[in-house]
Amino acid sequence: MAPGEHSLSDFDFDLPADRIAQAPCAERTASRLLHLAGDALADYTFGDLPRLVRAGDLLVMNDTRVVRSRLTGTKSTGGKVELMLERILGTNEGLFQIRASHAPRAGQAIHLPGGAAAEVVERRDRFHRLRFSGVTTLTDYLAAHGTIPLPPYIARPATEVDETRYQTVYARHAGAVAAPTAGLHFDPPLIDALRAAGVDTAWVTLHVGAGTFLPVQVEDIARHRMHAEWFRLPAETVAAVARARARGGRVTAVGTTTLRALESAADANGHLHAGEAETALFVRPGHRFHVVDRLITNFHLPRSTLLMLVSAFGGMGPVRAAYRHAIDSGYRFFSYGDAMLIERAGT
């Protein structure tokens, strides 16, 4: 391991089980918000966000929409199978994670609700490419027979409440299998209040894949390889960032997915390029940020690439101290938990 590199164990911490949020707050903006600026910490509620912005700032949000991407079926042998979509590949094909006592082989069929079936075409690393029959389109089939893909640390089945609350209020473009959870804290009145305070909004679309929950399996994190995710950066957002920069405003990424999309679309000089692309950007301590000044994000899993990203953004020591404060102060963690507003270290 090279000098200055970090190991996986550097991002470990003890989290009491009762700190893992199992359901959302009654109101989106009632979540707590921990502001980290350098070494300074301050406690707020998310509804206080308009107090923490300046006229001329820009919020960039991920407008992906979560699809009902979890299916259950049976193999021809009778064994139960759970399918979790990674991404749709075509009208009747998709890339899936498969959970089964014995993973099905290429050519084997999985029988699904509604008289549909999925044939295993090939294995791609940790995923399987499946071809569906008995469906009009895979998108329509998932909408009719899939369930909301709550994360594995939420120990309950999805309910009707999750149909709404595990989705941002500004979700537009279907394709994600996990919510961009920092955006779950916004509601229309809060967005209106931010705009009234002189804050502009802009959008990216990054379809979060099932690989976001895959653990890092190497102690030397430099050897970890991220799964790729598709994103689109509109020309309007590139222009909005340029306008914010010109007037001295700060660019705030709502969520790690938004940050990864923006930083992936920037060249070495910090110039953004509109368009569609795949990103496998692994942001870890030592990364040089070109676009984002502030980050709104939830609290993340120990030993995860997302914790590595926020540690790179806010600084290893300050983020570690912020997490200790959050645990001691009863903050709620992970997808339905509370949030942080982090100022980029060194600015």
Protein Blocks (a to p, Z undefined) as FASTA:
>chain_A
ZZhiacfklmgccddfklpcfbdcfblklpccdddehjaccdddfklmmmmccehiacdd
dfbdcddfbccdddfkopacddddfbdcbfkbccdddddfbdcdehiacddehhiacddf
bdchjaccdddehiabfmlmmmmmmccdddfklgcdddfklmmmmccfkbfbgcifbdcf
klmmpcfklmmmmmmnopacddddddddfklmpccfbfblmlpccddddddddfklmmmm
mmmmmnopacddedjklmmmmmmmpcfkopacedddddfbdcdehiacfkbmbdcddddd
ehiaklmmmmmmnopklmmmmmmmmmmnopaehjllccdddddehZZ
